[in-house]
Amino acid sequence: MENVNSLSDECKKQKEAFFFILKRIILASCVLLLFFILNIYEQKSKNEVINAFKNGNEVICNSSIVSIKNGYEFEKNREFFVTNGVNIFNLKRCVLK
């Protein structure tokens, strides 16, 4: 009888360990999925700002209004940077107006 009880206790411990590990794996997977979704959203937002600037719309960078109409143009050696000769802004850190 003691042998059956010890097996039952051992099974309970293994079951608890299994579900503990399973919960951690599910939690880690959810966190990774959240980061992946946020990354996609951020990339989409950055592309919208860059396209808006290319289309002549105004964007806000560090409380400055930046647009092609205001004399800003892309830097020659930098892909997402714009300048008007005095100020240089990274379009990835700007927001739509």
C-alpha positions in Angstrom: 0.0 0.0 0.0 2.9 2.4 0.8 4.3 1.7 -2.7 1.0 2.8 -4.3 1.0 6.0 -2.2 4.6 6.8 -3.0 3.9 6.4 -6.8 0.8 8.6 -6.4 2.9 11.3 -4.6 5.6 11.0 -7.3 3.1 11.4 -10.1 1.6 14.4 -8.4 5.0 16.0 -8.1 5.8 15.3 -11.7 2.4 16.7 -12.8 2.9 19.9 -10.8 6.4 20.3 -12.2 5.1 19.7 -15.8 2.4 22.3 -15.4 4.8 24.8 -13.8 7.1 24.5 -16.7 4.3 24.6 -19.2 3.0 27.9 -17.6 6.4 29.4 -17.9 6.7 28.4 -21.6 3.3 29.8 -22.4 4.1 33.1 -20.6 7.4 33.4 -22.4 5.7 32.7 -25.7 3.1 35.4 -25.0 5.8 37.9 -24.2 7.7 37.1 -27.4 4.5 37.4 -29.4 3.7 40.8 -27.8 7.2 42.1 -28.7 6.8 40.8 -32.3 3.4 42.5 -32.7 4.8 45.8 -31.2 7.8 45.6 -33.6 5.5 45.2 -36.6 3.3 48.1 -35.5 6.4 50.3 -34.9 7.8 49.5 -38.4 4.5 50.3 -40.0 4.3 53.6 -38.1 7.9 54.6 -39.2 7.1 53.8 -42.8 4.0 56.0 -42.7 6.0 58.9 -41.4 8.6 58.5 -44.1 6.0 58.1 -46.8 4.1 61.2 -45.5 7.4 63.2 -45.7 8.0 62.0 -49.2 4.5 63.0 -50.2 5.0 66.6 -48.9 3.0 66.3 -45.7 4.3 67.8 -42.5 5.7 65.7 -39.7 6.7 66.7 -36.1 10.3 66.0 -35.0 11.3 67.3 -31.6 8.6 69.9 -31.5 9.6 71.2 -35.0 7.5 71.0 -38.1 9.4 69.2 -40.8 8.3 69.0 -44.5 9.7 69.4 -47.9 7.8 72.7 -48.2 9.9 74.0 -45.2 13.1 73.3 -47.0 14.0 69.9 -45.6 15.5 67.3 -47.8 17.0 63.8 -47.3 20.7 63.6 -46.3 22.9 62.3 -49.0 24.6 59.5 -47.1 21.9 58.8 -44.5 18.7 57.0 -45.5 16.2 58.3 -42.9 17.7 61.6 -42.0 16.4 65.0 -43.2 18.0 68.4 -43.0 17.5 72.0 -43.9 21.1 72.9 -43.6 20.9 73.7 -39.9 18.8 71.0 -38.2 19.1 67.3 -38.8 16.2 65.0 -37.9 15.8 61.2 -38.0 12.4 60.5 -39.5 12.1 57.3 -37.6 11.7 59.3 -34.4 9.1 61.7 -35.8 5.4 61.5 -35.7 2.6 62.5 -38.1 1.1 65.9 -37.7 
